[in-house]
Amino acid sequence: MTNFTTHIDFPLHEPRNVQELVDLIQNTMIQIQEKFGQMSDSIMKRIDDMGQQIDGLESNIAHIISLANAESP
């Protein structure tokens, strides 16, 4: 299972002016977007993996049913 940290790099000091505040907000938003993208990619991969497992189960069940039907009188 993949664990995501919620670490976001904040400056060690409070913004001293408007530009520093804007930069802080922009950097924070970029980091949030990156984390969201990583989580989204992970979720989509898990959904794809589960879909493949379901396809495999369906195939196995169909095979078992066909074998059972072939053995029936």
C-alpha positions, 0 to 999 in steps of 0.5 A: 500500500502506498502512503502519502505524506502531507508534508508541505514546505513552508518558509521558516518565516512569515511573509514580509510583503505581498509578493512573499505571500503570493509566492507562498500561496502559489507554492502551496497550491503547486504542492497540493496539486502535485500531491493530489495528482499522485493520489489520483494516479495511485487510485486509478492504478488500484482501480485498474488492478481491481478491474484486471482481478475481476476480469480474471475471476470472471474468466475462471468462473466461466471456465468452471461453469463450462467444465461443470456443464461438460460433466453433467449428463 
